[in-house]
Each structure stands twice: as structure tokens, then as C-alpha cells.
């Protein structure tokens, strides 16, 4: 199932340059998030958030209209439930999206400079990564924080079962309740570029790992799984495949949208699991 889903959803990026971008900017895109919650219900249309590299802003795109929400936004995460919550990491702590006003409001009292953020499903627990590369756990609507033992961390991510993954340098690690911290094995040596990304919403255990132009799935067993056809002909700077209906890919300062429903309709008799 995992191989089938990921092969189906990443294949479109190989021909992405044949599509017109949905956004073109002056800086590389560092993160794209498509909320799999009430932000993208049938009445509101298509919404996604993205962050530009080097503190060039955090933006929201609603049905093609792009708005800058924060000058100092560094990361974004969203709930995967029937709420409409989207959280932002900034130089001034945590902010939350206000969908009625299309603005970002201060959340809680955490005021350290942040470079990463990830939220758990079902509860209000949020993990944040500070500029000093320390990971904190934030609860009670952002009013209480707890230190963790994870330091020298460069990126954090939670899967749909609330397992924590993080990068130290270019090496990914996974944290599980029963086995603790373990380094993910089976990845290329000395990559020039790596990135963590959310997995498809129907894949609960695991996240996506980009190593240069190659895509892997990593999960709590600590073993990386590559996929046939996973070599891109472009260097992606961000990817969002959590929504099974639309995927987004960024490279060369542009964002491309892929309608998975259309692809399935056109290729239904040609698709087969790897």
C-alpha cells in the first residue's frame, strides 16, 4: 500500500515543468503545507501555506490569491482533524492562523526565536525547534513549555501517529515510545541537500525524506524505503503530498500544483503497485 500510494503521488513531479506554476517568486520556497482539516473544506476551496527561505516571509494562497501573513515566519504546521488550526513558527514565538480575518495571531506566551514547529493530532501538544537547535514541548494552548533531551536539531516533523522525527545535520532520527531514539538507516551517504516532509494523510506511520533528487519513506522501524521512479530530474526545495487530491512541489522559486484526481482518471488502467 505504501509503495503504491507514494509511487502514484510523486510521479507527477517528473513532468512538473510542463505545467504552469501556481506561484512564482524571487526566493526559493522552503516549506509547503496543505492543511488536511476544515481550512480546506468544500466551501472554502483550495488553501495552502508556504515559507520562503532566509526569512523572506510566510504566505497563504487561497484559491490562487496569495497573502503575506508574517515577515519573520520560519515554519508552518496544521492539524489533521475537524478543526481549522494552523500554527506558525516565527522569530517571536508561536502564531496561529485566523481564517476569518486571514491573519496570524499570537498563540500562547512562548517568545523564543523559532525555526521549526510540529503539532500532534487529537490534542494541543506542539513541538517547537528554537534557533539554538533545542526542542521544546508546548501544551495548554501555548502557555506551558517543557524541555526535551533533543539538541543540535536542524528540523522536526511528526507523522500521523504523533511519532517525532528530526534531523541532526543531514541524518534523520526517529523517536518512538517503546524504543527511544534511533538513527534511520539505508540512506545515501554525504548528500548535498536533505529535507523532511509530511507523508500522505492515509499513511499514518512515517514521513517523507528528500535526499538530493531522490525521495524516500522513513518510518518507526528506522529503515528508509526508496521507490521505483523516485529520481527527480529537478532539485526540489519543498514538497507537500499530505492531501490525496492535490500535491504541491517547489523548485527554482516556483510552486507547481498537481491534481491527483485528474491523473488517476487519465491513467487508471495503467497504474500498478511497485
C-alpha positions, 0 to 999 in steps of 0.5 A: 500500500505504501509503495503504491500510494507514494509511487502514484503521488510523486510521479507527477513531479517528473513532468512538473515543468510542463505545467504552469506554476501556481506561484512564482517568486524571487526566493526559493520556497522552503516549506509547503503545507496543505492543511488536511482539516476544515481550512480546506473544506468544500466551501472554502476551496483550495488553501495552502501555506508556504515559507520562503527561505532566509526569512523572506516571509510566510504566505497563504494562497487561497484559491490562487490569491496569495497573502503575506501573513508574517515577515519573520515566519520560519515554519508552518504546521496544521492539524489533521482533524475537524478543526481549522488550526494552523500554527506558525513558527516565527522569530517571536514565538508561536502564531496561529492562523485566523481564517476569518480575518486571514491573519496570524495571531499570537498563540500562547506566551512562548517568545523564543526565536523559532525555526521549526514547529510540529503539532500532534493530532487529537490534542494541543501538544506542539513541538517547537525547534528554537534557533539554538537547535533545542526542542521544546514541548508546548501544551495548554494552548501555548502557555506551558513549555517543557524541555526535551533531551533533543539538541543540535536539531536542524528540523522536526516533523511528526507523522500521523501517529504523533511519532517525532522525527528530526534531523541532526545535520543531514541524518534523520532520527526517529523517536518512538515510545517503546524504543527511544531514539534511533538513527534511520538507516539505508540512506545515501551517504554525504548528500548535498541537500536533505529535507523532511516532509509530511507523508500522505494523510492515509499513511499514518506511520512515517514521513517523507525524506528528500535526499538530493533528487531522490525521495524516500519513506522513513518510518518507526522501524528506522529503515528508509524505503526508496521507490521505483521512479523516485529520481527527480530530474529537478532539485526540489526545495519543498514538497507537500503530498499530505492531501490525496487530491492535490500535491504541491512541489517547489523548485527554482522559486516556483510552486507547481500544483498537481491534481491527483484526481485528474491523473488517476482518471487519465491513467487508471488502467495503467497504474500498478503497485511497485 
